Amino acid sequence: MPSQDPNPRDIATDDGRDAPLDVVLIGGGVMSATLASLLRSLEPTWRIEIHERRDGVAQESSNPWNNAGTGHAALCELNYTPQRPDGSIDITKAVTINEQFELSRELWHHLAGQGRLPAGTEFVSTTPHMTFVRGEEGVDYLRRRFEALRAHPLFSDLEFSTDPDQIARWAPLLMTDRDPAEPIAATRAAGGTDVDFGALTRAMVQDAVDHGATLHLESEVTRLRQRRDGTWRLTVRDRRWNGRRRARTVDARFVFIGAGGGALGLLQKSGIPEAKGYGGFPISGQFLRTTNPAVVREHHAKVYGRAEIGAPPMSVPHLDTRVVEGQTALMFGPYAGWSMKFLKHGSWLDLVRSIRPGNLVPMLSVGLRNLDLLRYLIGEVTASSQDRFRTLRQFMPTARPGDWELITAGQRVQVIKKVRGGGVLEFGTELVTSADGTIAGLLGASPGASTAVATMVDLLERCFADRVEAWRPALREMMPSLGGGTWDESFELDRLVDEAVTADHSA
């Protein structure tokens, strides 16, 4: 990854200023990286800068140990298939998320084919996605979910079983020493993926830099305001230990705020009316992780369970195979927590600073309407290490404390959105764009990284309406499904998956 430009252009006075940059991307995560890759393909002459407050990209939510790396395709996540009041299963959200993840796969495949992303398993590997439930009610729900999904072409390969021997063949650690009288069921999608979003982000940013973008590390945007000509003036602080003391300013025609939990504050500072009324509810998390080879080689899957009543979707328990920088580990969690920080490396004052007259009522009403969530978070914060390990043993009865370590996951800021009568807590992502299309910011969490490409295509359509029709042929070349192409044959990640690793796991 290239270092920060040691001599960034000093644009500190109004006299003799260079023309505004075409695009400034705030935040060095997967969202900014994805938008940079798209724009470099669509407008190779545009002047683009990326500003990241840390000393490297992908160090917050895009860091592989700060997320589950599931490659969310709704193959195993029960919160994407809610049960309707009549008992039927709604698969609408699951289908949408699966299509959005396939869009990401198509872009990655295209970039790899152009030599702009590395082949092999540097950032993606084949890992089956499973759902595992216990108890009669859970078994009945999973069977109905399977039947509803299996009828759709995108989920036609999904498998279902209540046979302990079959489930043991899929994931031995789930069944060893389990009570044979306990009702259980599982579904399996053999074509699931594990994605190292950190490696992917670094590769995409490197590609953007190689094609003319400029990356500034330890560079924090502290203020932004729109000028009379519609461009944006950004105040940038140099965070390097030996950096310049005076902040500099940068002008840009378009600004994207992809700063994770830091996006809300910057959107508020922008003053655009579209950002008014939004608030944030921070949720932290932890995982148990093992790299013990004797344990790791017995499990090759991402296995999701059911969330407790009142738990946020991001707290759905899962036992995951993770492949990070070529090394395989298992993670279990997440164990939810609460912090006033909006970023893992943020400030304890982040929540307080986000409160505005326009979002105070929505934030208070969300607290009153989500008492189950508050009770759940209190229980998680006060849980002992024995309590955490007891949850793991519900998935893996033979788990031993000595094999596992507790690690801190990334910080998530769930969206609080103003509605009539108060506010509502959203658990997805929210793209906020100005009416004139000159600024956009992304709020929220899961399934964010997995659907980054679809979100950025949406941004292009909303913020560059005067150009998107001219771009559409190129977009369809990169992502054929945008032009009505098929999903399941020509656009798989064959070039990206190292079959040797897959075969080794299957042996």
C-alpha positions in Angstrom: 0.0 0.0 0.0 1.5 3.4 -0.9 2.3 5.7 1.9 0.7 9.2 2.2 2.0 11.7 -0.3 4.9 13.2 1.5 4.4 16.6 -0.2 0.6 17.0 -0.7 -0.3 20.0 -2.7 -0.7 23.0 -0.4 -4.1 24.6 -1.2 -4.3 27.1 1.6 -5.1 30.4 0.0 -7.8 31.7 -2.2 -5.3 33.2 -4.7 -3.9 31.0 -7.4 -5.8 27.9 -6.3 -5.9 24.9 -8.5 -9.1 23.9 -10.0 -11.3 21.8 -7.7 -10.7 18.1 -7.5 -13.3 16.0 -9.3 -13.9 13.6 -6.3 -12.8 13.4 -2.7 -13.4 10.1 -0.9 -13.4 10.4 2.9 -12.5 7.1 4.6 -10.3 4.2 3.5 -12.7 1.4 3.8 -14.3 -0.9 1.2 -17.0 1.6 0.2 -14.5 4.3 -0.8 -12.3 1.6 -2.4 -15.2 0.3 -4.5 -16.3 3.8 -5.6 -12.7 4.6 -6.5 -12.4 1.5 -8.7 -15.7 2.3 -10.5 -14.8 5.9 -11.1 -11.3 5.1 -12.3 -12.9 2.8 -14.9 -15.6 5.3 -15.9 -13.6 8.5 -15.8 -9.9 7.8 -16.0 -9.0 11.4 -16.3 -10.7 12.6 -13.1 -8.7 13.8 -10.2 -9.5 11.7 -7.2 -8.2 11.9 -3.6 -8.8 9.5 -0.8 -8.4 10.8 2.8 -8.0 8.2 5.7 -7.5 9.4 9.3 -5.6 6.2 10.3 -2.1 5.2 9.1 -3.5 2.6 6.7 -6.7 1.7 4.9 -9.1 -1.0 6.0 -8.4 -0.5 9.7 -12.0 -0.1 11.0 -15.0 -2.0 9.8 -13.2 -3.4 6.7 -10.5 -5.0 8.8 -11.0 -8.8 8.5 -10.9 -9.3 12.3 -13.5 -6.6 12.8 -16.2 -8.3 10.8 -17.4 -11.9 10.0 -16.3 -11.8 6.4 -19.3 -13.8 5.5 -19.9 -12.4 2.0 -23.6 -11.9 2.9 -25.7 -13.6 0.3 -28.7 -14.5 2.5 -27.8 -18.2 2.3 -27.6 -18.6 6.1 -28.8 -15.4 7.8 -32.2 -15.9 9.3 -32.9 -12.2 9.8 -33.2 -11.8 6.1 -36.1 -14.2 5.9 -38.7 -13.1 8.5 -41.8 -15.0 9.3 -45.1 -13.3 8.4 -48.0 -13.2 10.8 -49.7 -16.1 8.8 -46.6 -18.3 9.3 -45.3 -18.0 5.7 -41.6 -16.9 5.1 -40.9 -13.6 3.4 -37.8 -14.1 1.1 -37.9 -10.7 -0.5 -34.9 -9.3 1.4 -32.9 -12.5 1.0 -33.4 -12.4 -2.8 -32.4 -8.7 -3.0 -29.2 -9.2 -0.9 -28.2 -12.3 -2.8 -28.5 -10.3 -6.1 -26.5 -7.5 -4.6 -23.7 -9.8 -3.5 -23.6 -11.3 -6.9 -23.1 -7.8 -8.3 -20.0 -7.5 -6.1 -18.7 -10.9 -7.3 -19.1 -9.8 -10.9 -17.1 -6.6 -10.4 -14.4 -8.4 -8.6 -14.3 -11.0 -11.4 -14.0 -8.2 -14.0 -11.2 -6.4 -12.2 -9.3 -9.7 -11.7 -9.7 -10.4 -15.4 -8.2 -7.0 -16.2 -5.3 -7.7 -13.9 -6.5 -5.0 -11.5 -7.2 -7.4 -8.6 -5.1 -10.4 -7.6 -6.3 -13.9 -8.5 -6.1 -16.8 -6.0 -7.4 -16.6 -2.5 -5.9 -13.4 -1.4 -9.3 -12.1 -0.5 -12.0 -14.7 -1.2 -12.3 -18.4 -0.6 -15.1 -21.0 -1.0 -16.7 -21.7 2.4 -20.1 -23.4 2.7 -22.8 -21.3 4.4 -24.9 -23.1 6.9 -27.8 -22.4 9.3 -28.1 -24.5 12.4 -31.1 -24.5 14.8 -32.2 -26.4 17.9 -35.6 -27.3 19.2 -38.9 -28.3 17.5 -39.9 -24.7 16.8 -36.6 -23.9 15.3 -36.6 -27.0 13.1 -40.1 -26.2 11.9 -39.1 -22.6 11.0 -35.9 -23.7 9.2 -37.8 -26.3 7.1 -40.4 -23.7 6.0 -37.6 -21.3 5.2 -35.8 -23.9 3.2 -38.9 -24.7 1.2 -39.6 -21.0 0.5 -36.0 -20.3 -0.6 -35.5 -23.5 -2.6 -38.3 -22.5 -4.9 -36.3 -19.5 -6.1 -33.6 -20.1 -8.8 -31.0 -18.2 -6.7 -31.3 -20.7 -3.9 -32.0 -23.9 -5.8 -28.8 -25.6 -4.5 -29.7 -25.1 -0.8 -29.7 -28.4 1.1 -31.7 -29.3 4.3 -31.3 -32.0 6.8 -32.5 -33.1 10.3 -30.2 -36.2 10.2 -27.4 -35.9 12.8 -25.1 -38.0 10.7 -25.6 -35.8 7.6 -25.1 -32.6 9.7 -21.9 -34.2 11.2 -20.5 -34.8 7.7 -21.2 -31.1 6.9 -19.8 -29.7 10.2 -18.4 -32.3 12.6 -17.8 -29.9 15.5 -21.6 -29.2 15.7 -22.4 -32.8 16.5 -19.6 -34.3 18.6 -21.0 -35.0 22.1 -24.4 -33.4 21.3 -27.5 -34.8 23.1 -29.0 -37.2 20.5 -32.5 -36.5 21.8 -32.3 -32.8 20.9 -34.3 -31.8 17.8 -31.9 -30.2 15.3 -31.8 -29.1 11.7 -29.4 -27.5 9.3 -29.3 -26.0 5.8 -26.1 -25.9 3.7 -25.1 -23.8 0.7 -21.9 -25.4 -0.6 -21.0 -22.4 -2.8 -20.8 -19.8 0.0 -17.7 -17.6 0.4 -15.4 -16.2 3.0 -14.2 -12.7 2.1 -11.2 -10.9 3.6 -12.5 -7.4 3.1 -9.2 -5.9 4.4 -7.2 -7.5 1.6 -9.9 -6.6 -0.9 -9.9 -3.0 0.2 -6.2 -2.7 0.0 -6.1 -4.2 -3.4 -8.8 -1.9 -4.8 -7.2 1.2 -3.3 -3.9 0.2 -4.7 -5.5 -0.2 -8.1 -7.1 3.2 -7.8 -3.7 4.7 -6.9 -2.0 2.9 -9.7 -4.5 4.5 -12.1 -4.0 8.1 -10.9 -5.8 8.5 -7.6 -4.0 10.0 -4.6 -4.1 8.5 -1.2 -3.5 10.6 1.9 -3.1 8.6 5.1 -3.3 10.1 8.6 -5.3 12.8 6.9 -8.6 13.8 8.7 -11.4 15.9 7.2 -12.6 18.0 10.1 -14.9 20.5 8.4 -16.7 20.8 5.1 -18.9 23.5 3.6 -20.5 24.1 0.3 -19.4 27.1 -1.7 -21.6 29.4 -3.8 -20.5 27.7 -7.0 -21.7 24.3 -5.6 -18.2 22.9 -4.9 -17.2 21.7 -1.5 -14.3 23.1 0.6 -12.9 20.6 3.1 -10.6 21.4 6.0 -8.0 18.7 6.4 -5.9 18.0 9.5 -2.5 16.3 9.2 -2.5 13.7 11.9 1.2 12.6 11.4 3.4 13.1 14.4 5.6 15.3 12.3 2.9 16.8 10.1 2.1 20.4 9.4 0.3 22.1 12.3 -1.9 24.3 10.2 -4.8 22.6 8.6 -5.1 22.8 4.8 -8.1 23.1 2.6 -9.2 21.0 -0.4 -11.9 21.9 -2.9 -13.9 19.2 -4.7 -16.9 19.0 -7.1 -18.1 15.8 -5.4 -17.6 14.3 -1.9 -18.3 10.8 -0.7 -18.3 10.2 3.1 -17.5 6.5 3.5 -16.0 6.9 7.0 -18.0 4.2 8.8 -19.1 5.5 12.2 -17.5 8.8 11.4 -19.9 9.5 8.5 -22.8 10.8 10.6 -20.8 13.6 12.1 -19.4 14.7 8.8 -22.8 14.6 7.2 -24.2 16.8 10.0 -21.3 19.2 9.5 -22.1 19.5 5.8 -25.4 21.1 6.6 -27.4 19.4 3.9 -31.1 19.1 4.9 -31.1 15.4 3.8 -28.9 14.6 6.9 -31.2 16.2 9.4 -33.0 13.9 11.8 -30.5 11.1 11.5 -28.9 9.7 14.7 -26.7 6.8 15.5 -26.8 4.0 18.1 -23.3 2.5 18.6 -22.9 -1.2 19.3 -19.6 -2.8 19.9 -18.7 -6.5 19.8 -16.3 -9.3 20.6 -15.4 -12.6 19.1 -13.8 -15.8 20.4 -11.1 -17.0 18.0 -9.0 -20.1 17.7 -6.1 -20.9 15.5 -5.5 -24.3 17.0 -4.9 -26.5 13.8 -6.5 -29.5 15.5 -9.7 -27.6 15.9 -9.6 -25.5 12.7 -9.3 -28.5 10.4 -12.5 -30.1 11.8 -14.7 -27.2 10.7 -15.0 -25.7 7.2 -18.2 -23.6 7.1 -19.9 -20.4 8.3 -22.7 -21.6 10.6 -25.4 -19.1 11.7 -27.9 -19.7 14.4 -30.9 -17.7 15.7 -30.7 -14.4 17.5 -32.0 -14.1 21.0 -35.2 -12.1 21.5 -34.4 -8.4 21.5 -30.9 -8.9 20.0 -29.8 -6.8 17.0 -29.3 -8.7 13.7 -25.5 -8.1 13.9 -25.5 -10.2 17.1 -26.8 -13.4 15.5 -24.4 -16.1 16.8 -22.2 -17.9 14.2 -19.3 -20.2 14.1 -17.1 -19.2 11.2 -14.2 -20.3 9.2 -12.0 -17.3 8.5 -9.2 -17.1 6.0 -7.1 -14.0 6.6 -3.8 -13.4 4.8 -3.7 -17.1 3.9 -4.1 -18.3 7.5 -7.3 -20.2 8.6 -8.9 -19.6 11.9 -12.3 -20.1 13.5 -14.4 -17.3 15.1 -17.5 -17.5 17.2 -19.7 -14.6 18.2 -20.3 -11.8 18.2 -20.9 -10.9 21.8 -22.5 -7.5 21.7 -21.5 -4.6 23.9 -22.1 -0.9 24.1 -19.8 2.1 23.8 -20.2 5.8 23.2 -17.6 5.6 20.4 -18.7 5.6 16.8 -15.4 4.1 15.7 -13.2 1.4 17.2 -10.4 4.0 17.4 -12.8 6.9 18.0 -13.7 9.3 20.8 -15.8 8.6 23.9 -17.6 11.8 23.0 -18.8 10.6 19.6 -22.3 9.9 20.7 -22.7 13.2 22.6 -21.3 15.2 19.7 -23.8 13.6 17.3 -26.9 14.9 19.2 -28.7 17.7 17.5 -32.1 19.4 18.0 -33.3 17.6 14.9 -32.4 14.1 16.1 -32.9 14.3 19.9 -36.6 13.2 19.8 -35.9 10.3 17.4 -33.0 9.1 19.5 -35.0 9.3 22.7 -38.0 7.5 21.2 -35.8 4.7 19.8 -34.5 4.1 23.4 -38.1 3.9 24.7 -39.3 1.6 21.9 -36.3 -0.8 22.1 -36.2 -1.7 25.8 -35.6 -5.4 24.8 -32.5 -4.3 23.0 -31.3 -2.3 25.9 -31.9 -5.2 28.3 -30.1 -7.5 25.9 -27.0 -5.2 25.7 -26.9 -4.8 29.5 -26.9 -8.6 29.7 -24.1 -8.9 27.2 -22.0 -6.2 28.9 -22.3 -7.9 32.3 -21.8 -11.4 31.0 -18.9 -13.4 32.4 -16.4 -15.3 30.4 -18.2 -18.5 31.5 -21.4 -17.2 30.1 -19.7 -16.4 26.8 -18.2 -19.8 26.6 -21.5 -21.5 27.4 -23.0 -19.9 24.3 -20.1 -21.3 22.2 -20.8 -24.8 23.6 -24.4 -24.6 22.3 -22.8 -24.7 18.9 -19.7 -26.7 19.7 -20.2 -29.0 22.7 -16.5 -30.0 22.8 -15.1 -26.5 22.9 -12.2 -26.0 25.4 -11.5 -22.6 26.9 -7.7 -23.0 26.4 -8.1 -23.1 22.6 -9.9 -19.8 22.3 -9.0 -16.1 22.8 -11.3 -13.1 23.1 -10.8 -10.4 20.5 -12.5 -7.0 20.0 -14.5 -6.6 16.9 -15.3 -3.5 15.0 -17.7 -0.7 16.2 -21.0 -0.5 14.4 -23.4 2.5 14.4 -26.9 1.5 13.7 -29.0 4.2 11.9 -31.7 6.1 13.8 -34.1 7.6 11.3 -36.6 10.3 11.9 -40.2 9.2 11.3 -43.6 10.7 12.2 -44.0 10.4 15.9 -40.3 9.9 16.7 -37.7 7.6 15.3 -37.0 4.1 14.2 -33.8 2.0 14.6 -32.6 0.6 11.3 -30.2 -2.4 11.0 -29.2 -2.1 7.4 -27.4 0.6 5.5 -28.6 4.0 4.4 -27.2 6.1 1.6 -27.8 9.8 2.1 -27.4 12.1 -0.9 -27.9 15.8 -1.3 -30.5 17.1 -3.7 -27.9 18.5 -6.1 -25.9 15.3 -6.1 -22.6 16.9 -5.0 -22.2 15.0 -1.7 -23.2 11.5 -0.4 -22.6 9.6 2.8 -23.2 6.0 3.9 -24.7 5.2 7.3 -25.3 1.9 9.0 -23.8 -1.6 9.1 -24.5 -5.1 7.9 -24.6 -6.2 5.1 -22.7 -3.2 4.0 -19.4 -4.6 2.8 -20.9 -7.5 0.9 -23.3 -5.2 -1.0 -20.8 -2.3 -1.5 -20.9 -2.6 -5.3 -24.7 -2.3 -5.5 -24.7 0.6 -3.0 -22.1 2.5 -5.1 -24.0 1.8 -8.3 -27.0 3.3 -6.6 -24.8 6.3 -5.7 -23.7 6.8 -9.3 -27.3 6.8 -10.5 -28.4 9.3 -7.8 -25.5 11.7 -7.8 -24.4 11.6 -11.5 -27.7 11.5 -13.2 -26.3 13.5 -16.1 -23.6 11.0 -16.8 -24.9 7.6 -15.8 -26.6 6.8 -19.1 -23.2 7.4 -20.9 -21.6 5.2 -18.3 -24.1 2.4 -18.5 -22.4 0.3 -21.3 -19.2 0.3 -19.4 -21.1 -0.6 -16.2 -22.8 -3.5 -18.0 -19.5 -4.7 -19.3 -18.1 -4.8 -15.7 -21.3 -6.2 -14.2 -23.4 -8.1 -16.9 -26.4 -8.6 -14.6 -27.0 -4.9 -14.9 -28.0 -5.5 -18.5 -30.1 -8.6 -17.7 -27.3 -11.2 -17.9 -27.6 -14.5 -16.1 -26.4 -14.9 -12.5 -25.1 -18.5 -12.3 -22.8 -19.4 -15.1 -20.3 -17.0 -16.7 -19.7 -14.6 -13.9 -18.5 -16.8 -11.1 -15.3 -16.2 -9.2 -13.4 -19.2 -10.7 -10.3 -17.0 -11.3 -10.4 -15.7 -7.8 -10.8 -19.0 -5.9 -7.7 -21.1 -5.3 -9.0 -24.6 -5.9 -6.0 -26.1 -4.0 -7.1 -24.5 -0.8 -10.7 -25.6 -1.3 -9.6 -29.2 -2.0 -7.4 -29.2 1.0 -10.4 -28.1 3.2 -12.6 -30.8 1.6 -10.0 -33.6 2.1 
